[in-house]
Amino acid sequence: MKTMLFNFLKDEQGQDLIEYTLLLAFVALASAALFIGAGNSVSGIWSVTNSRLVAANTSAS
């Protein structure tokens, strides 16, 4: 029983798969955070552009 428990604790099979899965999850979360931040920035740019076009259209009329 003691050797079986020792072998179970010593076994590292499957460790690489867990490490790669954790790395992939981190990359996915970081990418999502960057896309959300970029989306807010693009939204702000379009809002400013739209307001300037509306002002230019009003002054041209």
C-alpha positions as CSV (number, residue, x, y, z in Angstrom):
1,M,0.0,0.0,0.0
2,K,2.9,2.3,0.9
3,T,4.6,1.8,-2.5
4,M,1.4,2.3,-4.4
5,L,0.9,5.7,-2.7
6,F,4.5,6.6,-3.3
7,N,4.2,5.7,-7.0
8,F,1.0,7.7,-7.3
9,L,2.6,10.9,-5.8
10,K,5.8,10.4,-7.9
11,D,3.9,10.0,-11.2
12,E,4.0,13.1,-13.4
13,Q,2.1,11.8,-16.4
14,G,-0.4,14.4,-17.7
15,Q,1.4,17.3,-16.1
16,D,2.3,18.8,-19.5
17,L,-1.3,18.8,-20.6
18,I,-2.4,20.7,-17.5
19,E,0.4,23.3,-17.9
20,Y,-0.5,23.9,-21.6
21,T,-4.2,24.2,-20.7
22,L,-3.4,26.8,-18.0
23,L,-1.2,28.7,-20.4
24,L,-3.9,28.6,-23.1
25,A,-6.5,29.9,-20.6
26,F,-4.2,32.8,-19.6
27,V,-3.6,33.8,-23.2
28,A,-7.4,33.6,-23.9
29,L,-8.2,35.8,-20.9
30,A,-5.5,38.3,-21.8
31,S,-6.7,38.5,-25.4
32,A,-10.3,39.1,-24.3
33,A,-9.2,41.9,-22.0
34,L,-7.2,43.5,-24.8
35,F,-10.2,43.2,-27.2
36,I,-12.5,44.8,-24.7
37,G,-10.1,47.7,-24.1
38,A,-9.6,48.2,-27.8
39,G,-13.4,48.1,-28.4
40,N,-13.9,50.9,-26.0
41,S,-11.2,52.9,-27.7
42,V,-12.6,52.4,-31.2
43,S,-16.1,53.3,-29.9
44,G,-14.7,56.6,-28.5
45,I,-13.0,57.4,-31.9
46,W,-16.2,56.8,-33.8
47,S,-18.2,59.0,-31.4
48,V,-15.7,61.9,-31.8
49,T,-15.7,61.5,-35.6
50,N,-19.5,61.4,-35.7
51,S,-19.9,64.5,-33.6
52,R,-17.4,66.4,-35.8
53,L,-19.2,65.3,-38.9
54,V,-22.5,66.4,-37.5
55,A,-21.0,69.8,-36.6
56,A,-19.5,70.2,-40.0
57,N,-22.8,69.3,-41.7
58,T,-24.7,71.8,-39.5
59,S,-22.2,74.6,-40.2
60,A,-22.3,73.9,-44.0
61,S,-26.1,74.1,-44.1
